[in-house]
Amino acid sequence: MIDLRSDTITRPTEEMRRAMYEAEVGDDVYGEDPTVNRLQEKAAEVTGKEAALYVPSGTMGNQVSILTHTSPGTEVIMEANAHIYYYEAAAASALAGIQPRPLAGQKGVLPPELVEDAIRPDDVHLPPTSLICLENTHNRAGGRIVPLENMKAIHDLARRHNLPVHLDGARIFNASVASGIPVSDYAACTSSVQFCFSKGLGAPVGSIITGPSDFINEAKRWRKRLGGGMRQAGVIASACLVALETMVERLADDHASARLLADGLAGLKGLNFDPADVDTNIVIVKPLTMTPQRFNDELKKRGILASVMGPDMVRLTTSREVESKDLEKTVAAVKEILAL
Ligand SMILES: Cc1ncc(COP(=O)(O)O)c(C=O)c1O
């Protein structure tokens, strides 16, 4: 099978497996796992933040951040197609007790004036705004890079309103590699950042939150409350260190694969798709002559796995697990399906 469902399907490299076997470990709930500590230091450094906290997943990283920044009965501004709004099983409402304020972005990008207008004035009838969440790259917008200038403008207005900004940077390294802008420049526009090791970076488990030391100390308490305190976590953190050391630059290969796919699908009748929308490793197409589910089923019959992303979209994601011949096969299969 050619698996284009997600970059989460990437399996650990030999080097990661060796590092896992050899990892020096301790009890991380006591802060005594040297490998986790090294990973946290490195992640803090790469994002230009004071401290970091290793968590089991991107979802937990986002939710621990929301829990730490907010209190129940407040409102959190986010893009209407954000992962935090769409794919985290309403955790922010169920766990943090916040009210999401989803705003429609343009291809994942929130116009700063829209964000500023959504900040609640001080009025007893209204929920106080407590946080602004951004996502970069933006998954449901097709891996779009949110421009640094946009993040800066939102950060500036957030500061004027004394509000924190959390970045769901699950794929911030994709944004950085594709744009040439350091991760720390994006992170400078935020109060906290979550990024994932287990997507294109290829590690088997884990995400990290970075931010100021006092924020991370409080986040550690929330991680414990949620049951995310891990013990000899150096076994998995060691693979994340290898990911940071060896897998960042090669994300460019995934972007080149997505470009190959995009160029092959460009101009096909029966698909609503603009190759100019592909910035990184995600290609989203909208079949016009059949449902996304049928399109997906037909792909599967031809040995290709993709993801249905709602009533009109199918997502094809490139990763280290796909080769260029797989993409040529995919383009040929799509042409065949559209001719049905
Ligand atoms: C943008 C974004 N944020 C967060 C997550 C959550 O990560 P996890 O699956 O590790 O919980 C994902 C997962 O695909 C994602 O795409």
The ligand as an SDF file (V2000), in Angstrom:
LIG
                    3D

 16 16  0  0  0  0  0  0  0  0999 V2000
   -1.9410   20.7320   13.4410 C   0  0  0  0  0  0  0  0  0  0  0  0
   -1.9880   19.6050   14.4070 C   0  0  0  0  0  0  0  0  0  0  0  0
   -1.9910   19.8700   15.7180 N   0  0  0  0  0  0  0  0  0  0  0  0
   -2.0120   18.8910   16.6390 C   0  0  0  0  0  0  0  0  0  0  0  0
   -2.0580   17.5760   16.2760 C   0  0  0  0  0  0  0  0  0  0  0  0
   -2.1790   16.5110   17.3360 C   0  0  0  0  0  0  0  0  0  0  0  0
   -1.1220   15.6630   17.4370 O   0  0  0  0  0  0  0  0  0  0  0  0
   -1.2880   14.1950   18.0980 P   0  0  0  0  0  0  0  0  0  0  0  0
   -1.8770   13.3500   17.0330 O   0  0  0  0  0  0  0  0  0  0  0  0
    0.0950   13.8380   18.4820 O   0  0  0  0  0  0  0  0  0  0  0  0
   -2.1910   14.3510   19.2820 O   0  0  0  0  0  0  0  0  0  0  0  0
   -2.0680   17.2360   14.9150 C   0  0  0  0  0  0  0  0  0  0  0  0
   -2.1250   15.8130   14.5160 C   0  0  0  0  0  0  0  0  0  0  0  0
   -2.2470   15.4560   13.3780 O   0  0  0  0  0  0  0  0  0  0  0  0
   -2.0340   18.2780   13.9580 C   0  0  0  0  0  0  0  0  0  0  0  0
   -2.0830   18.0210   12.6490 O   0  0  0  0  0  0  0  0  0  0  0  0
  1  2  1  0
  2  3  1  0
  2 15  2  0
  3  4  2  0
  4  5  1  0
  5  6  1  0
  5 12  2  0
  6  7  1  0
  7  8  1  0
  8  9  2  0
  8 10  1  0
  8 11  1  0
 12 13  1  0
 12 15  1  0
 13 14  2  0
 15 16  1  0
M  END
$$$$
